[in-house]
Amino acid sequence: MTTPPSDRDPRQLELAAAIEAQPAPRSWWERARGLIHPSHRHSIFSATVVLMVSTFLSRIIGLVRVKYIVWLFGRGVEADALNAAFVLPDMISYFLVGGAASITFVTILTRYHEQGRDAEGERSLSVILTTMYLVLGAAILLAEIFAPWYVRWWFSGFDPHKAAICVLLTRILLPAQLCFFAGGVFGAVLLVRKQFNVQAAAPLIYGLGTIVGGLLLVRRIGVSSLAFGTVGGAVLGPFLLNWFFAHRAGTRYHFILDWRDEGLREWVRLSLPLMAGVSLVTADNWIIAHFASRIGGAVSLMSYAKQLFTAPMSVLAQAAGAASMPFFASLWTRDRRYEFATGVADSVSRVASLGLLSASIMVALGWPAIDLVFTGGRFSPDDARLCAAYFAVFSVSLFLWSAQAIYSRAFYAAGNTFVPMVASTVVTAISLPIYDSLFNWRGATGLALASDFGIALQTFTIALLLHKRRMVSLASLDYAEMGRCLLGALTGGAAAWLIAWVFAGLFHRSPRLAALHHSRSIADTAILLVGMAFWTVVAAWVLDKSGSALPRVAMRRLRLS
């Protein structure tokens, strides 16, 4: 018998009304569309997904950019000069900015935001930007003047012609650092508000700048067109896009100089260790370029291999690290130490596990991938084989690069930049003779081996320091899951390599397939598709049989529920 509405319990009526008032469940498309709205506030998972997708697309654009460069210049004089020209701008940005725009500024603004002092945070933003405009601008002016002396010192293996081209390109690229710093500061405003979509779009625009510059101007001014396009991309993407949406969110910049500003003082305190120290994470590229300049074309080949390697590394490490940074900072600010420690450990376990799996397929299928992507124009198959060898050595350390990105941000989120940077500087100093020794022993391949050794030392040092300070325990890592992923990586990688080797042999021996082999793109694509299919089947089977939770968690998360 149905109870009349007038006789129902008021609590039941209230509950029924609440249920009826709830909006209908949104479709998958509506949820996805909401995720990409510029002002959408993300969770740590959705932020990671958005930034991973962005980083993946950015690296696709980056590969197109590299393909365009290698097609035009291969590993010739212009290519070596262009790849070397990025080193001095990166050094200036590192030593004068030190990652402060994207790391320490997030920590400062998070504290202001959590304490309800947004107006003070905005004033500090203006003070810091004004101060660094002057400091960074003066440094760039000096670098423009002294660029010829720097190139002759750091790239001692360059002949006068190659050095002159490198000086010209370096001078064109230097002003872009102002755009990166200002864009990083405005972007930090959005990150504190958990708005990550602008950060996802900015690198895509930047990456397209080099390609557009080349397409429009390469016939007129040669390799310089790529440098001008890079600067244009930095203006439109990292700077203007972040400024526009920060302005739309209510942030206003004013020219203010105030040496006594509390935010400026805290920024200097947090940033000085980053500026004074040298992290191998950044210095690795500088050191490799320095030694590789003694071998013709090695600067370009090592750079191409490293850029291809950084595509999955950025998707795993940088995207996850950038997404987690505001959340870690918020947990530390609110004194939620247990959640902070477990959050860092879980993030490290996940990215390291994915890094092991990704590295296995990168090593197994590196050569057909590089041959497919890069060979053509002035880039020969022999160049591809050399580049693939360097790429395979770099790939072994992918899980370490991924883990250290999370560990470092744990220190930064806690407002401690001094300890990790002292440790990183010591690691870099210890690594320098190793680079030298392995270069003298194995040439460019020795530099890739030294890079792996250095990042291993960096990762274990930072992890041990967090453990000793009782911030993140080493015991809280999911070693069982990482072991399962290592087993899946080894078996899946072996299967993919074996299949690739068998198919490559068939293309050579079979008369019918030999005709297809003359079309390198068809042969390489076939090897890659079959190799990836076998890797997926074998790795997934091993993960499932060993009890890994990774496949189930990934499928559940991808439903965006």
ZAMARGU-4260 file (C-alpha; in steps of 0.2 Angstrom, whole numbers, plus 5000, padded with zeros to 4 digits):
<rodrens>
0) 5000/5000/5000 | 5007/5017/4995 | 5009/5030/5008 | 4999/5046/5004 | 5011/5061/5001
5) 5004/5070/5016 | 5008/5056/5028 | 5026/5054/5023 | 5040/5058/5035 | 5047/5076/5032
10) 5064/5069/5031 | 5059/5057/5017 | 5051/5072/5008 | 5067/5082/5010 | 5077/5068/5003
15) 5066/5065/4988 | 5067/5083/4984 | 5085/5083/4985 | 5087/5068/4974 | 5075/5076/4961
20) 5085/5093/4962 | 5101/5084/4957 | 5107/5087/4940 | 5106/5073/4928 | 5123/5064/4926
25) 5133/5072/4912 | 5139/5063/4897 | 5157/5058/4894 | 5158/5072/4881 | 5151/5085/4893
30) 5164/5080/4906 | 5178/5081/4894 | 5173/5098/4887 | 5172/5104/4905 | 5190/5099/4908
35) 5197/5109/4894 | 5188/5126/4899 | 5202/5138/4903 | 5194/5142/4921 | 5191/5124/4925
40) 5197/5120/4943 | 5206/5103/4942 | 5209/5089/4954 | 5227/5082/4955 | 5222/5068/4943
45) 5213/5078/4930 | 5227/5091/4930 | 5239/5077/4927 | 5229/5070/4913 | 5227/5087/4905
50) 5245/5091/4906 | 5250/5074/4900 | 5239/5076/4885 | 5247/5093/4882 | 5264/5087/4884
55) 5261/5073/4872 | 5254/5085/4859 | 5269/5097/4862 | 5281/5083/4860 | 5273/5078/4844
60) 5275/5096/4838 | 5293/5095/4844 | 5296/5080/4834 | 5289/5089/4818 | 5300/5103/4823
65) 5315/5092/4824 | 5310/5083/4808 | 5310/5099/4799 | 5327/5104/4806 | 5335/5088/4801
70) 5327/5088/4784 | 5334/5105/4780 | 5351/5104/4789 | 5354/5086/4795 | 5369/5085/4807
75) 5378/5098/4797 | 5386/5115/4802 | 5370/5125/4804 | 5362/5111/4814 | 5376/5110/4826
80) 5376/5129/4828 | 5357/5130/4831 | 5357/5116/4844 | 5372/5124/4853 | 5364/5141/4852
85) 5351/5137/4865 | 5364/5133/4879 | 5368/5151/4884 | 5350/5157/4885 | 5346/5142/4895
90) 5361/5145/4907 | 5355/5163/4909 | 5337/5158/4913 | 5343/5145/4925 | 5356/5155/4935
95) 5345/5171/4936 | 5328/5163/4937 | 5332/5146/4943 | 5314/5139/4940 | 5308/5152/4952
100) 5294/5157/4941 | 5286/5140/4940 | 5291/5132/4957 | 5295/5145/4971 | 5282/5157/4965
105) 5268/5144/4966 | 5274/5141/4984 | 5273/5159/4988 | 5256/5163/4980 | 5249/5147/4988
110) 5253/5153/5005 | 5245/5170/5001 | 5230/5162/4994 | 5227/5150/5008 | 5229/5164/5021
115) 5216/5175/5011 | 5230/5188/5007 | 5227/5188/4988 | 5230/5207/4986 | 5247/5206/4995
120) 5251/5192/4983 | 5247/5202/4968 | 5258/5217/4974 | 5272/5205/4977 | 5270/5198/4959
125) 5272/5216/4952 | 5287/5219/4963 | 5296/5203/4958 | 5292/5205/4940 | 5298/5223/4940
130) 5314/5218/4949 | 5318/5203/4937 | 5314/5213/4921 | 5328/5224/4926 | 5340/5211/4932
135) 5337/5198/4918 | 5336/5212/4905 | 5354/5218/4910 | 5360/5200/4910 | 5354/5197/4892
140) 5362/5214/4886 | 5379/5208/4893 | 5376/5191/4885 | 5373/5199/4868 | 5390/5208/4870
145) 5400/5193/4876 | 5392/5179/4866 | 5408/5177/4854 | 5419/5174/4869 | 5407/5162/4877
150) 5405/5152/4861 | 5424/5150/4858 | 5426/5144/4876 | 5411/5132/4879 | 5411/5125/4861
155) 5430/5124/4859 | 5428/5111/4845 | 5419/5123/4833 | 5428/5130/4819 | 5427/5149/4816
160) 5413/5147/4803 | 5402/5136/4814 | 5406/5147/4829 | 5400/5163/4820 | 5383/5155/4815
165) 5381/5150/4833 | 5385/5168/4840 | 5372/5175/4828 | 5358/5162/4833 | 5362/5164/4851
170) 5360/5183/4850 | 5343/5181/4842 | 5337/5168/4855 | 5342/5177/4871 | 5327/5190/4873
175) 5315/5175/4873 | 5320/5172/4892 | 5311/5188/4897 | 5295/5180/4890 | 5298/5163/4898
180) 5300/5172/4915 | 5285/5183/4914 | 5274/5170/4907 | 5280/5158/4921 | 5275/5171/4935
185) 5258/5174/4927 | 5255/5156/4924 | 5259/5153/4943 | 5243/5163/4947 | 5233/5151/4937
190) 5241/5136/4944 | 5237/5142/4962 | 5219/5143/4957 | 5221/5125/4950 | 5218/5131/4932
195) 5230/5121/4921 | 5222/5122/4904 | 5232/5138/4899 | 5248/5129/4905 | 5243/5115/4893
200) 5241/5126/4878 | 5256/5138/4880 | 5269/5125/4875 | 5259/5120/4859 | 5260/5138/4853
205) 5278/5139/4857 | 5283/5123/4848 | 5274/5129/4832 | 5283/5145/4832 | 5300/5138/4826
210) 5291/5128/4812 | 5281/5143/4806 | 5296/5154/4806 | 5306/5142/4796 | 5291/5140/4783
215) 5290/5159/4781 | 5308/5164/4781 | 5320/5150/4778 | 5322/5154/4760 | 5327/5172/4764
220) 5338/5171/4779 | 5342/5152/4781 | 5344/5145/4798 | 5341/5161/4807 | 5322/5160/4803
225) 5321/5145/4815 | 5328/5156/4829 | 5316/5171/4825 | 5301/5159/4824 | 5306/5152/4842
230) 5306/5169/4849 | 5289/5173/4841 | 5282/5157/4849 | 5289/5162/4866 | 5280/5179/4865
235) 5263/5172/4859 | 5263/5156/4869 | 5271/5156/4886 | 5270/5175/4889 | 5254/5183/4880
240) 5243/5168/4884 | 5247/5167/4902 | 5246/5186/4904 | 5229/5187/4896 | 5221/5174/4907
245) 5229/5180/4922 | 5223/5197/4918 | 5206/5190/4915 | 5206/5181/4932 | 5209/5199/4940
250) 5228/5199/4941 | 5235/5217/4937 | 5253/5221/4935 | 5260/5237/4940 | 5278/5244/4939
255) 5284/5244/4957 | 5301/5243/4965 | 5301/5239/4983 | 5316/5230/4991 | 5307/5228/5007
260) 5292/5219/5000 | 5289/5203/5010 | 5285/5193/4995 | 5301/5198/4986 | 5311/5194/5001
265) 5304/5177/5002 | 5306/5174/4983 | 5324/5179/4985 | 5326/5167/5000 | 5319/5153/4990
270) 5327/5157/4973 | 5345/5160/4978 | 5349/5142/4981 | 5341/5138/4964 | 5351/5151/4956
275) 5368/5148/4965 | 5367/5129/4963 | 5368/5118/4948 | 5356/5104/4945 | 5362/5090/4934
280) 5344/5089/4927 | 5348/5105/4917 | 5367/5105/4916 | 5366/5088/4908 | 5362/5095/4891
285) 5376/5109/4893 | 5389/5096/4898 | 5385/5085/4884 | 5385/5099/4871 | 5402/5105/4878
290) 5410/5088/4875 | 5401/5084/4859 | 5407/5099/4850 | 5424/5091/4848 | 5415/5078/4836
295) 5408/5084/4820 | 5389/5082/4820 | 5388/5075/4838 | 5380/5090/4845 | 5365/5088/4833
300) 5364/5069/4835 | 5365/5070/4854 | 5352/5084/4854 | 5340/5074/4843 | 5341/5059/4853
305) 5339/5068/4869 | 5324/5078/4862 | 5316/5061/4857 | 5319/5054/4874 | 5312/5069/4883
310) 5295/5067/4874 | 5289/5052/4885 | 5300/5059/4900 | 5290/5075/4899 | 5274/5066/4898
315) 5278/5056/4914 | 5289/5067/4924 | 5286/5085/4920 | 5267/5084/4918 | 5265/5074/4934
320) 5277/5085/4943 | 5269/5102/4937 | 5251/5095/4941 | 5256/5089/4959 | 5266/5104/4964
325) 5251/5115/4969 | 5243/5101/4978 | 5259/5096/4988 | 5261/5114/4992 | 5244/5116/4999
330) 5245/5100/5009 | 5262/5106/5017 | 5255/5123/5021 | 5240/5116/5030 | 5251/5105/5040
335) 5244/5088/5033 | 5261/5079/5033 | 5254/5061/5032 | 5244/5065/5016 | 5259/5075/5009
340) 5271/5060/5012 | 5259/5047/5005 | 5255/5058/4990 | 5273/5060/4985 | 5277/5042/4987
345) 5261/5036/4977 | 5266/5048/4963 | 5284/5042/4963 | 5278/5024/4963 | 5266/5027/4948
350) 5278/5037/4937 | 5293/5026/4940 | 5282/5011/4936 | 5276/5019/4920 | 5294/5024/4916
355) 5300/5006/4917 | 5287/5001/4905 | 5289/5015/4893 | 5308/5013/4893 | 5307/4995/4887
360) 5297/4999/4871 | 5308/5014/4868 | 5324/5003/4869 | 5316/4989/4859 | 5309/5000/4845
365) 5320/5015/4845 | 5329/5012/4829 | 5314/5010/4817 | 5305/5025/4826 | 5320/5036/4823
370) 5323/5030/4805 | 5304/5033/4802 | 5304/5051/4810 | 5321/5058/4805 | 5328/5049/4790
375) 5326/5060/4774 | 5333/5076/4767 | 5350/5078/4774 | 5348/5065/4787 | 5355/5048/4782
380) 5351/5030/4788 | 5368/5030/4795 | 5364/5045/4805 | 5348/5037/4811 | 5358/5022/4818
385) 5370/5032/4828 | 5355/5043/4835 | 5346/5027/4839 | 5360/5020/4849 | 5361/5036/4859
390) 5343/5036/4862 | 5343/5018/4868 | 5356/5022/4881 | 5346/5038/4887 | 5330/5028/4888
395) 5336/5016/4901 | 5336/5030/4914 | 5318/5036/4910 | 5311/5029/4927 | 5324/5039/4936
400) 5321/5055/4927 | 5302/5053/4931 | 5305/5049/4950 | 5317/5064/4953 | 5305/5076/4946
405) 5292/5072/4959 | 5305/5071/4973 | 5312/5088/4969 | 5295/5096/4969 | 5292/5088/4986
410) 5306/5099/4993 | 5300/5114/4984 | 5282/5112/4989 | 5289/5112/5007 | 5298/5129/5004
415) 5315/5121/5005 | 5326/5124/4990 | 5342/5125/4999 | 5345/5107/5003 | 5340/5099/4986
420) 5351/5112/4977 | 5366/5109/4987 | 5364/5091/4985 | 5362/5093/4966 | 5377/5104/4965
425) 5388/5091/4973 | 5380/5078/4962 | 5385/5088/4947 | 5402/5091/4953 | 5405/5073/4956
430) 5398/5069/4939 | 5409/5080/4929 | 5425/5069/4929 | 5413/5054/4925 | 5407/5063/4909
435) 5425/5067/4904 | 5431/5049/4907 | 5417/5041/4898 | 5418/5053/4883 | 5437/5049/4882
440) 5433/5030/4883 | 5417/5029/4872 | 5415/5046/4863 | 5397/5052/4862 | 5390/5035/4868
445) 5400/5038/4884 | 5391/5054/4887 | 5374/5045/4886 | 5381/5033/4899 | 5387/5047/4910
450) 5370/5055/4909 | 5362/5039/4915 | 5374/5038/4930 | 5372/5056/4935 | 5353/5056/4935
455) 5354/5039/4945 | 5365/5048/4958 | 5354/5063/4958 | 5338/5053/4961 | 5344/5042/4975
460) 5352/5057/4984 | 5336/5068/4984 | 5326/5053/4989 | 5338/5049/5004 | 5337/5067/5010
465) 5318/5067/5010 | 5319/5050/5020 | 5332/5057/5032 | 5321/5072/5036 | 5306/5061/5039
470) 5296/5070/5025 | 5294/5055/5013 | 5299/5038/5018 | 5308/5026/5006 | 5298/5012/5014
475) 5282/5020/5008 | 5286/5017/4990 | 5276/5003/4981 | 5291/4991/4977 | 5280/4976/4973
480) 5271/4986/4960 | 5287/4993/4953 | 5294/4975/4953 | 5279/4969/4943 | 5281/4983/4930
485) 5299/4979/4929 | 5295/4961/4925 | 5282/4967/4912 | 5295/4979/4905 | 5308/4966/4902
490) 5297/4953/4895 | 5287/4965/4884 | 5303/4974/4878 | 5311/4957/4874 | 5296/4952/4864
495) 5295/4968/4854 | 5314/4968/4850 | 5313/4950/4844 | 5298/4953/4833 | 5307/4969/4826
500) 5323/4959/4822 | 5313/4945/4814 | 5303/4957/4803 | 5318/4967/4798 | 5326/4951/4793
505) 5311/4946/4783 | 5311/4963/4774 | 5329/4959/4768 | 5327/4941/4763 | 5310/4940/4756
510) 5309/4946/4737 | 5292/4952/4739 | 5295/4961/4755 | 5312/4968/4749 | 5302/4979/4737
515) 5293/4986/4751 | 5309/4989/4761 | 5314/5002/4748 | 5300/5012/4755 | 5308/5015/4772
520) 5292/5023/4779 | 5282/5007/4775 | 5294/4995/4782 | 5297/5005/4798 | 5279/5008/4801
525) 5275/4989/4799 | 5289/4985/4811 | 5283/4998/4824 | 5265/4992/4823 | 5269/4974/4825
530) 5282/4977/4838 | 5270/4988/4849 | 5256/4975/4847 | 5267/4961/4854 | 5274/4972/4867
535) 5256/4977/4873 | 5250/4959/4873 | 5265/4952/4882 | 5267/4966/4895 | 5248/4967/4899
540) 5248/4948/4901 | 5263/4948/4913 | 5256/4963/4923 | 5239/4954/4924 | 5246/4937/4929
545) 5258/4945/4942 | 5243/4954/4950 | 5248/4972/4945 | 5234/4985/4949 | 5241/4997/4935
550) 5230/4991/4921 | 5214/4991/4932 | 5218/5008/4939 | 5222/5016/4922 | 5205/5009/4915
555) 5195/5016/4929 | 5203/5033/4929 | 5201/5035/4910 | 5182/5034/4913 | 5183/5051/4920
560) 5171/5046/4934
</rodrens>
